[in-house]
Amino acid sequence: MKPVVLLIGKLPGIVGHLADELEDLPIRWLGAHDHGEVVRQLETEPEIACVIMGAGLPDDIRGDLVGIIAAIRPDISIHLKDRASGPDAMAPFVRRVVSGVILNGK
C-alpha cells in the first residue's frame, strides 16, 4: 500500500498538477484547499503519513490549519513551504519532504 500525503494549497487543483510532476514517487496524493476539506480528509483517511502546505494561503489561515491538523492528528508531521522560493519550487519541495520523511523512513 502506498503512503498517503495530504497536500494543502490555495487552488483546488493542487493535487492534479503536483501529482503529474511527481508521478514517479510511490505516493497516494490527497488534496485540500480550505478548512472543511482539511478536516474531512484528516477524519476520513487514517493512512495520511504527513501534510505538506503550500505558501499561497495567508498566514492566518496557515496558522489555523496547523492548529487544526495538530489537534486532529498529532501523530503526523506538518511541512510548510516558504514563500521566497516561489510557486515553481512547490514540486521540488514536496519531493524533498516525501523522499526524506516518508520514503527514507521505511
Backbone as ProteinMPNN parsed JSONL, in Angstrom:
{"seq_chain_A": "MKPVVLLIGKLPGIVGHLADELEDLPIRWLGAHDHGEVVRQLETEPEIACVIMGAGLPDDIRGDLVGIIAAIRPDISIHLKDRASGPDAMAPFVRRVVSGVILNGK", "coords_chain_A": {"N_chain_A": [[0.844, -1.173, 0.0], [0.527, 2.207, -0.825], [2.082, 5.035, 0.752], [0.254, 7.827, 2.119], [-0.114, 11.219, 1.32], [-1.138, 14.386, 2.312], [-1.807, 17.185, 0.534], [-1.971, 20.632, 0.844], [-3.296, 23.512, -0.49], [-3.737, 26.686, -2.188], [-5.197, 26.588, -4.561], [-7.877, 24.632, -5.885], [-7.097, 22.574, -7.612], [-4.599, 21.581, -6.819], [-3.558, 19.013, -6.303], [-3.71, 17.528, -8.742], [-1.9, 18.856, -10.539], [0.594, 18.726, -9.132], [0.761, 15.969, -8.631], [1.054, 14.993, -11.202], [3.609, 15.969, -11.833], [5.081, 14.591, -9.988], [4.767, 11.892, -10.393], [6.439, 9.702, -10.414], [6.976, 9.03, -7.819], [6.165, 6.724, -5.227], [3.489, 7.33, -4.016], [0.288, 8.042, -2.631], [-1.71, 10.676, -3.37], [-3.549, 13.176, -1.692], [-5.741, 15.984, -1.62], [-6.444, 19.313, -0.446], [-8.072, 22.46, 0.013], [-9.274, 24.19, 1.723], [-10.542, 24.875, 5.087], [-12.671, 23.07, 5.77], [-12.32, 20.962, 3.947], [-9.776, 20.051, 4.676], [-10.252, 19.113, 7.301], [-12.132, 17.097, 6.733], [-10.581, 15.307, 5.153], [-8.601, 14.57, 7.028], [-10.145, 13.304, 8.965], [-11.31, 11.186, 7.621], [-9.364, 9.703, 6.343], [-7.258, 7.557, 7.569], [-4.665, 6.789, 6.949], [-2.936, 8.862, 6.328], [0.282, 10.059, 6.068], [1.825, 12.372, 6.235], [1.532, 15.98, 6.117], [1.651, 18.479, 3.687], [1.974, 21.847, 3.114], [1.264, 24.474, 0.919], [2.563, 27.767, 0.013], [0.786, 29.678, -0.752], [-1.483, 30.301, 0.699], [-2.883, 32.655, 3.056], [-1.118, 33.79, 6.018], [-2.632, 33.706, 8.436], [-4.578, 31.787, 7.891], [-2.967, 29.583, 7.315], [-1.802, 29.25, 9.835], [-4.114, 28.658, 11.38], [-4.819, 26.23, 10.161], [-2.605, 24.613, 10.765], [-2.967, 24.389, 13.538], [-5.454, 23.029, 13.585], [-4.815, 20.628, 12.255], [-2.843, 19.594, 13.978], [-4.4, 19.218, 16.267], [-6.308, 17.318, 15.462], [-4.822, 15.229, 14.308], [-2.274, 14.504, 15.874], [-0.191, 12.817, 15.399], [1.045, 13.076, 12.944], [3.431, 14.643, 10.732], [3.865, 18.101, 9.829], [4.488, 20.13, 7.116], [5.581, 23.179, 5.916], [5.792, 25.131, 3.067], [8.15, 27.612, 2.065], [7.722, 31.092, 1.143], [9.503, 32.589, -0.34], [10.833, 31.111, -2.333], [9.043, 30.823, -4.376], [6.2, 29.786, -6.488], [6.965, 27.835, -8.363], [8.72, 26.235, -7.052], [7.338, 24.422, -5.536], [6.863, 21.663, -6.294], [9.561, 20.55, -6.22], [10.012, 20.966, -3.459], [8.022, 19.37, -2.255], [8.879, 16.885, -3.197], [11.374, 16.664, -1.867], [10.564, 16.611, 0.843], [8.871, 14.328, 0.917], [10.654, 12.345, 0.027], [12.628, 12.438, 2.033], [11.25, 12.242, 4.527], [9.207, 10.289, 4.34], [9.767, 8.18, 2.38], [12.497, 7.514, 2.837], [12.303, 6.841, 5.438], [11.437, 4.283, 5.637]], "CA_chain_A": [[0.0, 0.0, 0.0], [1.305, 3.445, -0.934], [1.862, 6.045, 1.788], [-0.669, 8.894, 1.734], [0.33, 12.579, 1.649], [-2.159, 15.408, 2.13], [-1.295, 18.456, 0.027], [-2.905, 21.726, 1.077], [-2.898, 24.66, -1.281], [-4.724, 27.714, -2.491], [-6.024, 26.212, -5.695], [-8.492, 23.308, -5.749], [-6.428, 21.577, -8.436], [-3.201, 21.408, -6.405], [-3.119, 17.622, -6.385], [-3.515, 17.108, -10.125], [-0.666, 19.436, -11.078], [1.763, 18.161, -8.446], [0.798, 14.521, -8.832], [1.616, 14.775, -12.535], [5.056, 16.225, -11.774], [5.714, 13.676, -9.032], [4.17, 10.577, -10.611], [7.425, 8.646, -10.19], [7.024, 8.694, -6.397], [5.14, 5.754, -4.837], [2.674, 8.034, -3.026], [-1.107, 8.361, -2.971], [-1.88, 12.096, -3.066], [-4.845, 13.756, -1.379], [-5.639, 17.429, -1.654], [-7.412, 20.146, 0.271], [-7.792, 23.885, -0.202], [-9.932, 25.008, 2.741], [-10.641, 24.236, 6.406], [-13.586, 21.931, 5.736], [-11.712, 19.861, 3.209], [-8.683, 19.531, 5.501], [-10.852, 18.331, 8.387], [-12.731, 15.889, 6.149], [-9.504, 14.383, 4.776], [-7.958, 14.055, 8.233], [-11.065, 12.435, 9.7], [-11.73, 10.02, 6.848], [-8.22, 8.959, 5.807], [-6.334, 7.28, 8.67], [-3.325, 6.442, 6.471], [-2.132, 10.044, 5.99], [1.602, 9.979, 6.694], [2.273, 13.725, 6.523], [0.822, 17.067, 5.461], [2.523, 19.489, 3.09], [1.15, 23.02, 2.837], [1.859, 25.475, 0.045], [2.759, 29.108, 0.56], [-0.182, 30.607, -1.315], [-2.514, 30.665, 1.673], [-2.47, 33.695, 4.017], [-0.529, 33.278, 7.251], [-3.629, 33.377, 9.455], [-5.198, 30.515, 7.523], [-1.947, 28.538, 7.521], [-1.714, 29.032, 11.279], [-5.323, 27.94, 11.796], [-4.752, 24.85, 9.666], [-1.609, 23.891, 11.568], [-3.632, 24.063, 14.803], [-6.478, 22.003, 13.336], [-4.137, 19.37, 11.936], [-2.204, 19.107, 15.206], [-5.44, 18.779, 17.203], [-6.979, 16.123, 14.954], [-3.847, 14.167, 14.026], [-0.968, 14.872, 16.432], [0.784, 11.801, 15.02], [1.653, 13.299, 11.627], [4.237, 15.855, 10.606], [3.312, 19.171, 9.003], [5.592, 20.806, 6.435], [5.125, 24.395, 5.25], [6.726, 25.662, 2.078], [8.447, 29.042, 2.179], [7.205, 31.922, 0.043], [10.588, 33.202, -1.101], [11.251, 30.301, -3.474], [8.042, 30.946, -5.435], [5.33, 28.639, -6.737], [7.628, 26.792, -9.143], [9.513, 25.402, -6.147], [6.471, 23.527, -4.764], [7.122, 20.255, -6.611], [10.821, 20.115, -5.617], [9.844, 20.945, -2.005], [7.255, 18.164, -1.933], [9.76, 15.736, -3.459], [12.362, 16.578, -0.779], [9.884, 16.194, 2.07], [8.423, 12.939, 0.783], [11.836, 11.481, -0.05], [13.331, 12.407, 3.314], [10.418, 11.89, 5.682], [8.387, 9.086, 4.152], [10.402, 7.085, 1.643], [13.734, 7.104, 3.505], [11.965, 6.356, 6.778], [10.991, 2.874, 5.553]], "C_chain_A": [[0.895, 1.243, 0.0], [1.031, 4.349, 0.258], [0.983, 7.169, 1.232], [-0.11, 10.235, 2.214], [-0.821, 13.525, 1.347], [-1.484, 16.71, 1.726], [-2.362, 19.52, 0.231], [-2.404, 22.939, 0.312], [-4.062, 25.559, -1.612], [-5.688, 27.291, -3.591], [-6.621, 24.819, -5.501], [-7.775, 22.223, -6.545], [-4.998, 21.279, -8.04], [-2.722, 19.973, -6.581], [-2.832, 17.212, -7.819], [-2.2, 17.582, -10.709], [0.57, 18.801, -10.445], [1.878, 16.662, -8.661], [1.377, 14.187, -10.206], [3.135, 14.945, -12.52], [5.79, 15.19, -10.924], [5.225, 12.239, -9.191], [5.152, 9.428, -10.398], [7.517, 8.226, -8.723], [5.89, 7.729, -6.036], [4.268, 6.299, -3.701], [1.246, 8.132, -3.542], [-1.354, 9.777, -2.472], [-3.334, 12.411, -2.752], [-4.67, 15.262, -1.4], [-6.73, 18.107, -0.868], [-7.044, 21.602, 0.024], [-8.554, 24.786, 0.766], [-10.079, 24.198, 4.034], [-11.489, 22.975, 6.378], [-12.995, 20.722, 5.051], [-10.565, 19.233, 3.991], [-9.244, 18.638, 6.607], [-11.42, 17.022, 7.845], [-11.654, 14.861, 5.788], [-8.863, 13.755, 6.012], [-8.842, 13.064, 8.978], [-11.43, 11.172, 8.932], [-10.58, 9.18, 6.31], [-7.177, 8.71, 6.89], [-4.895, 7.005, 8.235], [-2.472, 7.645, 6.086], [-0.828, 9.994, 6.792], [2.168, 11.353, 7.033], [1.422, 14.714, 5.732], [1.861, 18.044, 4.933], [1.633, 20.641, 2.64], [1.925, 24.014, 1.97], [1.898, 26.841, 0.694], [1.721, 30.113, 0.073], [-1.279, 31.038, -0.369], [-2.004, 31.762, 2.605], [-1.985, 33.07, 5.329], [-1.567, 32.91, 8.308], [-4.319, 32.056, 9.147], [-4.214, 29.368, 7.706], [-1.815, 28.216, 9.004], [-2.91, 28.272, 11.815], [-5.25, 26.476, 11.391], [-3.73, 24.023, 10.427], [-2.235, 23.47, 12.901], [-4.671, 22.969, 14.648], [-5.828, 20.645, 13.09], [-3.526, 18.769, 13.199], [-3.225, 18.591, 16.209], [-6.074, 17.462, 16.764], [-6.011, 14.953, 14.804], [-2.46, 14.547, 14.554], [0.152, 13.898, 16.055], [1.486, 12.069, 13.698], [2.43, 14.611, 11.592], [3.585, 16.819, 9.62], [4.489, 19.952, 8.423], [5.04, 21.978, 5.648], [6.198, 24.904, 4.3], [6.929, 27.157, 2.305], [7.866, 29.796, 0.991], [8.323, 32.403, -0.886], [10.97, 32.415, -2.352], [10.242, 30.308, -4.622], [7.277, 29.66, -5.708], [5.981, 27.512, -7.54], [8.449, 25.845, -8.281], [8.659, 24.417, -5.337], [6.778, 22.06, -5.038], [8.469, 19.785, -6.05], [10.75, 20.046, -4.084], [9.11, 19.67, -1.585], [8.128, 16.926, -2.121], [10.782, 15.56, -2.325], [11.722, 16.077, 0.506], [9.522, 14.714, 1.997], [9.618, 11.988, 0.761], [12.517, 11.349, 1.311], [12.507, 11.877, 4.463], [9.71, 10.556, 5.518], [9.178, 7.936, 3.527], [11.694, 6.616, 2.281], [13.491, 6.571, 4.906], [11.53, 4.9, 6.799], [12.139, 1.936, 5.661]], "O_chain_A": [[1.885, 1.315, 0.729], [-0.102, 4.433, 0.731], [0.973, 7.426, 0.029], [0.312, 10.369, 3.363], [-1.409, 13.478, 0.267], [-0.688, 17.268, 2.481], [-3.516, 19.338, -0.158], [-1.249, 23.344, 0.443], [-5.22, 25.234, -1.349], [-6.875, 27.617, -3.539], [-5.942, 23.92, -5.005], [-7.847, 21.051, -6.174], [-4.24, 20.763, -8.861], [-1.577, 19.753, -6.976], [-1.797, 16.6, -8.082], [-1.466, 16.798, -11.31], [1.487, 18.385, -11.153], [2.978, 16.143, -8.853], [2.107, 13.207, -10.352], [3.859, 14.155, -13.126], [6.98, 14.945, -11.123], [5.262, 11.458, -8.24], [4.727, 8.287, -10.217], [8.079, 7.174, -8.418], [4.764, 7.908, -6.501], [4.304, 5.798, -2.577], [1.02, 8.286, -4.742], [-1.221, 10.047, -1.278], [-4.24, 11.969, -3.458], [-3.559, 15.761, -1.216], [-7.804, 17.547, -0.652], [-5.873, 21.942, -0.15], [-8.493, 26.01, 0.65], [-9.783, 23.004, 4.073], [-11.083, 21.934, 6.895], [-13.149, 19.592, 5.516], [-10.397, 18.013, 3.972], [-8.755, 17.528, 6.817], [-11.212, 15.96, 8.432], [-11.803, 13.676, 6.086], [-8.61, 12.551, 6.041], [-8.347, 12.096, 9.556], [-11.823, 10.179, 9.543], [-10.799, 8.053, 5.864], [-6.304, 9.549, 7.113], [-3.994, 6.991, 9.074], [-1.374, 7.462, 5.559], [-0.835, 9.9, 8.019], [2.91, 11.494, 8.005], [0.696, 14.342, 4.81], [2.819, 18.394, 5.623], [0.674, 20.452, 1.892], [3.077, 24.345, 2.25], [1.346, 27.054, 1.773], [1.774, 31.283, 0.451], [-1.943, 32.045, -0.612], [-0.814, 31.799, 2.914], [-2.392, 31.968, 5.695], [-1.406, 31.908, 9.005], [-4.613, 31.285, 10.061], [-4.585, 28.302, 8.196], [-1.728, 27.049, 9.387], [-2.755, 27.348, 12.612], [-5.576, 25.588, 12.179], [-3.969, 22.848, 10.705], [-2.058, 22.335, 13.343], [-4.762, 22.075, 15.489], [-6.249, 19.636, 13.655], [-3.676, 17.575, 13.459], [-2.953, 17.629, 16.928], [-6.347, 16.592, 17.592], [-6.349, 13.817, 15.138], [-1.569, 14.876, 13.77], [1.318, 14.143, 16.367], [2.433, 11.361, 13.356], [2.127, 15.555, 12.321], [2.859, 16.416, 8.711], [5.379, 20.381, 9.157], [4.147, 21.813, 4.817], [7.355, 25.084, 4.68], [6.003, 27.872, 2.687], [7.556, 29.203, -0.042], [8.101, 32.599, -2.081], [11.395, 33.013, -3.341], [10.552, 29.848, -5.721], [7.647, 28.587, -5.231], [5.585, 26.354, -7.407], [8.831, 24.766, -8.735], [9.198, 23.656, -4.534], [6.939, 21.285, -4.095], [8.524, 18.711, -5.451], [11.36, 19.165, -3.478], [9.538, 18.978, -0.661], [8.111, 16.02, -1.288], [11.026, 14.44, -1.876], [12.278, 15.212, 1.184], [9.831, 13.945, 2.907], [9.591, 10.941, 1.409], [12.936, 10.255, 1.69], [13.021, 11.131, 5.296], [9.627, 9.777, 6.468], [9.244, 6.844, 4.091], [11.97, 5.417, 2.27], [14.361, 5.928, 5.495], [11.281, 4.342, 7.868], [11.949, 0.72, 5.611]]}, "name": "protein", "num_of_chains": 1, "seq": "MKPVVLLIGKLPGIVGHLADELEDLPIRWLGAHDHGEVVRQLETEPEIACVIMGAGLPDDIRGDLVGIIAAIRPDISIHLKDRASGPDAMAPFVRRVVSGVILNGK"}
